Amino acid sequence: VHKQFHLGWFVDGFRVPAWNQTWSGSSDHDWAQKFYVDMARSLDRAKFDFMLFADIPGVKEMFDGSRAPATKIGIQYIDPMSIAPIIAWETEGLGVFPTASTSDWNPYLLARLLSSMDHVTNGRMGWNMVTGGNKDVPANFGHEFMGHDDRYRKANEFAEVMMKLWNSWDDDAVVRDYENNTYIDGSKTHTIDHKGEFFASRGPLAVPPTPQHHPVLAQAGASDVGKDFAAKYADVVIGASYGGVAGMKAYREDIHRRAIDHGRSPDDIRVMFLIAPTVAATQAEAEERFRLAKQSPEVDAVRHTNLINLSLHWSIDLFKLDLDKPLPKDLTTQGHQAELATMQASGRTLGDLAANYDGETALVVVGTPDQVASELQAVHEETGCDGFLINNLFLTRRYISEITDGLVPVLQRRGLTRTDYSSKLFRENLFSF
Ligand SMILES: Cc1cc2nc3c(=O)[nH]c(=O)nc-3n(C[C@H](O)[C@H](O)[C@H](O)COP(=O)(O)O)c2cc1C
């Protein structure tokens, strides 16, 4: 296990952050212009490897057509592609992962856009590859919702087409030959002539080779087909904390085994886990803060938000179920299957699961910066993981600062996280240790 680990931040979509809390500041109205750019500067100062923006390209609605539960609390994502290059321009080394779904996009359009952005950002682009498990989104694009495993079959072909497009230019195709007045040698560009089950593309891609050749790829597979897809293509594989430290360790080993099956080396992949830290100056204050977050009205907001998220993850209207009872054993989903199975197996009530959702998917760590640093060090050593992603659905500048200016300096002083970027390229930073 390498002594150092990487840091990323999982942002729950390019949307209004926690906007009506004590420390919300001006983010209710200027979030699209300011909040995430300020956040990116803080992460860059703390030498995070990346910021990842989730996305669901639709208005979240319950399955009787009601949009009120989600719109009420302001969950409405705008397209993270729009902010990604701005974040790179406003920072020195931070990588950016916008999310785009293989069920909605066209591979040529997406390969071209991401490559263009890799040029504009001089090599700091990533792509969070998702298949989009929400039933209502495909109708926005005029197509039918596909079942879980079919979506992954389509995702595999999508990624295959993109790889072919990204390899459709020889690296030395841009010749800049002044004597012969030739900028690009056309003989070094190649058609791909892909004709598959879901996609056809002739190529070559209409973008010269980019600083990173192709963007850094992230995937968070939890099912068998999901983990296989991640192990085949992803540079960064994101794991939930299902099953605690033992579950995390097993997940990483599983991803490594699958990578080897696909002819890759485990060292080609960075496995990172979601964490939900609460840090404060004293242990008592941190515990108090954590406890208060589990009381009304905060817990009502948390439970409400998570009922929406889980409903959408599973395409099941959880508002119709009894909060005081465990999840029925016979529920099934074409969405996030591992998540549903873990929660069913816990035997806990739906209300309890929703109120403590962070603790189900992200490892809860509460304490002073020193205590949290020690705990992360222990989890890193025990699981062998390559790093952690901060996960908090209720973002304020204060929370961000507690991490970037409270926790990270301690991690750095202990030699656990980087104190500077080693390269201008996102991928090189990620694989420098
Ligand atoms: C950190 C993280 C970010 C994710 N971001 C998105 C997202 O933005 N959009 C989306 O449709 N799914 C997103 N997912 C869902 C995953 O792509 C995946 O579907 C989920 O982890 C379940 O795995 P499975 O599809 O293999 O069952 C995310 C999951 C995690 C853990």
The ligand as an SDF file (V2000), in Angstrom:
LIG
                    3D

 31 33  0  0  0  0  0  0  0  0999 V2000
  -20.1550    8.4790   -6.4640 C   0  0  0  0  0  0  0  0  0  0  0  0
  -21.2350    8.0420   -7.4060 C   0  0  0  0  0  0  0  0  0  0  0  0
  -21.6640    8.9030   -8.4040 C   0  0  0  0  0  0  0  0  0  0  0  0
  -22.6700    8.5440   -9.2820 C   0  0  0  0  0  0  0  0  0  0  0  0
  -23.1260    9.4290  -10.1920 N   0  0  0  0  0  0  0  0  0  0  0  0
  -24.1830    9.1090  -10.9670 C   0  0  0  0  0  0  0  0  0  0  0  0
  -24.7500   10.0690  -11.8260 C   0  0  0  0  0  0  0  0  0  0  0  0
  -24.3410   11.2090  -11.8550 O   0  0  0  0  0  0  0  0  0  0  0  0
  -25.7810    9.7150  -12.6310 N   0  0  0  0  0  0  0  0  0  0  0  0
  -26.2820    8.4580  -12.6360 C   0  0  0  0  0  0  0  0  0  0  0  0
  -27.2030    8.1940  -13.4010 O   0  0  0  0  0  0  0  0  0  0  0  0
  -25.7700    7.5050  -11.8050 N   0  0  0  0  0  0  0  0  0  0  0  0
  -24.7530    7.8190  -10.9740 C   0  0  0  0  0  0  0  0  0  0  0  0
  -24.2380    6.8790  -10.1010 N   0  0  0  0  0  0  0  0  0  0  0  0
  -24.7270    5.5010  -10.1720 C   0  0  0  0  0  0  0  0  0  0  0  0
  -23.6830    4.5630  -10.7470 C   0  0  0  0  0  0  0  0  0  0  0  0
  -23.3660    4.9160  -12.0730 O   0  0  0  0  0  0  0  0  0  0  0  0
  -24.1890    3.1250  -10.6910 C   0  0  0  0  0  0  0  0  0  0  0  0
  -25.3350    2.9690  -11.4870 O   0  0  0  0  0  0  0  0  0  0  0  0
  -24.5090    2.7180   -9.2670 C   0  0  0  0  0  0  0  0  0  0  0  0
  -23.3250    2.8500   -8.4820 O   0  0  0  0  0  0  0  0  0  0  0  0
  -25.0750    1.3120   -9.1700 C   0  0  0  0  0  0  0  0  0  0  0  0
  -24.2380    0.3670   -9.7780 O   0  0  0  0  0  0  0  0  0  0  0  0
  -24.7950   -0.6020  -10.8920 P   0  0  0  0  0  0  0  0  0  0  0  0
  -25.2980    0.2790  -12.0100 O   0  0  0  0  0  0  0  0  0  0  0  0
  -23.6170   -1.4360  -11.2750 O   0  0  0  0  0  0  0  0  0  0  0  0
  -25.9160   -1.4040  -10.2890 O   0  0  0  0  0  0  0  0  0  0  0  0
  -23.2490    7.2500   -9.1900 C   0  0  0  0  0  0  0  0  0  0  0  0
  -22.8210    6.3740   -8.1660 C   0  0  0  0  0  0  0  0  0  0  0  0
  -21.8590    6.7620   -7.2630 C   0  0  0  0  0  0  0  0  0  0  0  0
  -21.4680    5.8170   -6.1820 C   0  0  0  0  0  0  0  0  0  0  0  0
  1  2  1  0
  2  3  1  0
  2 30  2  0
  3  4  2  0
  4  5  1  0
  4 28  1  0
  5  6  2  0
  6  7  1  0
  6 13  1  0
  7  8  2  0
  7  9  1  0
  9 10  1  0
 10 11  2  0
 10 12  1  0
 12 13  2  0
 13 14  1  0
 14 15  1  0
 14 28  1  0
 15 16  1  0
 16 17  1  0
 16 18  1  0
 18 19  1  0
 18 20  1  0
 20 21  1  0
 20 22  1  0
 22 23  1  0
 23 24  1  0
 24 25  2  0
 24 26  1  0
 24 27  1  0
 28 29  2  0
 29 30  1  0
 30 31  1  0
M  END
$$$$
